[in-house]
């Protein structure tokens, strides 16, 4: 009898220790998973630096970051939509539409016999308003007409592209430099200016990322967004203005797309109606590599930025090393798939980790270790 | 929202949307979509089929080249007294097949087609021919003879050679250069790249330091060129598979503050001709898009009237070199006197 009790105690003690060890191991694995995008980025930088001396130079880092910025701006907008549990396929077309609108405005707007030449800041605002409008229609379709986000934004993808083609009559606006006589010069600065040594596009990315991060972390809107994406019904019952949140994420995403379009048009000082084709997929890839769940409610700015850097550095690195385009496409696809597989495994580990910690805690608390595990879990 | 108002609101919104969609589609058909020009006199020798419709099918008019081609064919056909219908297949063989079906059901007198793929288009062309409608191919060939009545294409190989020669001459036969190629699945991308190599490889002083595809795209060419410049800042020339990519290269060189780099493209687009005039591009090989389309319509007219085109099936049109000396004589893919 006494022996049995001792045995039982010993068995329970052993089980408890095992559970605690397992919980700790899963915790370590979890943090490695958490950092996987950073690790991937580090690995990319090391590999490309070893393969080419011109990869790890300040100048190249700045150039690559400028390339990343275009996708990152789109991806930050996309992140909000994905956090909500939606998707925005129209952003690539909004990029093209925004450039075309800029081209049309800089050419001069005919109002009767009078021709108005909007200043560059006004052009930027009007383009972003156009992007917001595309987002508004997306949001309207999703919230009021109950169209699935995939379908609504797929439709708007064609509508916006068609609009860009109609406005431009299918041709490229060749010269967006403006004319000193009409006081609308300076559009090219957005693409080629370098205040404090960094391209304007990079500054835009930094500011936008900071703003989105603060909004997500410390405003009611951020909490509403995570709640809506996590469980829409529950969020609605607790008084979250779900419809308004859904509407605004599409509008923000549209505005971000327009901003991207402006950057591209400014870099090229020309605007093609077919610009931005398939950019939506790059933006989604960045968000997914950054660990966001397409089902909504999970993801953050840091991950999305790293995701955009992984995609951008991979693309530019492969060009610098001189790898053929076929391989570039292949490798990009493989990276996305691996990222998603890792994400799935992380979620499984997390569940097991929670279960293991729970096991460690529920077994009789003797000593301080289970408490520590419990407080960590 | 009250339960009574909700359906009413939804119905109104749906109605509004339908109206919007309708007005949009109306816009597109009066714009650049399919447009029929009725009320034209029938051509004198009109075929017994009862229709004098010429269907013009091209890839997307995004690219000014196809737009010029489409406009030239339409204009020529209407001047000969035909009705025209214009549509684009967006490089989608399936959509092309549907457009051919539509032309067959409308009993078109002829089809002018810039096809959606050398192999993928054979079936569609065969289908029209079987239905008794002659097909005249422009710009791109198909991999079968005896199906279409004519295949009129610009001589990409010859164009690449004259562009390559101009490139070598502008670089004074020596230096480091970069090549940006078109979409690798496109036959023309390969033919042009080979044409460039055939010429340039004869000059030992010319060294290719990087080759990448930029998928015919301006922004992709810009990004790739910026990245290539990081690895190879010391380059004297860039040759590209089309003018759109050449324009991206020009923008990238400008953003890197590099001057004196020789840029040569292909197509002869109005934007490239403007760059040549400005001195930022050295040359381009102009494909006479309008001429090919006009030839096809003339031969279609001939065939409708006499049952013969009077020409061999495969015809090529030579490209013309545009450089600073003669840039003033070119406009919209055609030479103006």
Interface residues (C-beta under 8 A of the other chain):
Chain A: X52 X54 X55 X57 X59 X60 X63 X64 X66 X67 X144 X145 X159 X162 X165 X166 X169 X170 X171 X172 X174 X191 X192 X264 X267 X268 X269 X270 X272 X273 X274 X275 X276 X316 X319 X320 X322 X324 X325 X326
Chain B: X10 X13 X14 X17 X24 X27 X28 X31 X32 X60 X61 X62 X63 X64 X67 X184 X210 X212 X213 X215 X218 X219 X222 X223 X224 X226 X227 X228 X230 X231 X244 X247 X248 X251 X254 X255 X270 X271 X274
